[in-house]
């Protein structure tokens, strides 16, 4: 299941966590929330993001 979780700290700082997305589709899905919450200060990419990017690269290499 694909989910986007918004965590707000007691000091008002917010953090988005996405789960169930592959590759960069998490960025596309959460873009509207990021814009609404303000300027991004950091980003941590998950293993799901990297695993899909590697798989896509391998598929491109195999086609060539």
BELDA-V935943 format. One record per backbone hydrogen bond with DSSP energy under -0.5 kcal/mol. NH is the residue of the N-H (numbers start at 0). CO is the residue of the C=O. E is the energy in kcal/mol with one decimal. If there is no record, write none. Layout:
BEGIN
nh=NH co=CO e=E
nh=NH co=CO e=E
END
This chain:
BEGIN
nh=2 co=18 e=-2.3
nh=4 co=16 e=-3.4
nh=6 co=4 e=-0.6
nh=6 co=14 e=-3.2
nh=7 co=5 e=-0.5
nh=8 co=6 e=-0.5
nh=8 co=12 e=-3.3
nh=11 co=8 e=-2.0
nh=14 co=6 e=-2.2
nh=16 co=4 e=-2.5
nh=18 co=2 e=-2.5
nh=22 co=47 e=-0.9
nh=24 co=21 e=-1.7
nh=25 co=22 e=-1.0
nh=26 co=23 e=-0.7
nh=27 co=23 e=-1.5
nh=28 co=24 e=-2.3
nh=29 co=25 e=-1.8
nh=30 co=26 e=-0.9
nh=33 co=29 e=-2.5
nh=34 co=30 e=-2.3
nh=35 co=31 e=-1.7
nh=36 co=32 e=-2.2
nh=37 co=33 e=-1.1
nh=49 co=45 e=-1.7
nh=50 co=46 e=-3.0
nh=51 co=47 e=-1.7
nh=52 co=48 e=-1.7
nh=53 co=49 e=-2.2
nh=54 co=50 e=-2.1
nh=55 co=51 e=-2.6
nh=56 co=52 e=-2.0
nh=57 co=53 e=-2.4
nh=58 co=54 e=-2.1
nh=59 co=55 e=-1.9
nh=60 co=56 e=-2.2
nh=61 co=57 e=-2.0
nh=62 co=58 e=-1.5
nh=63 co=59 e=-1.1
END
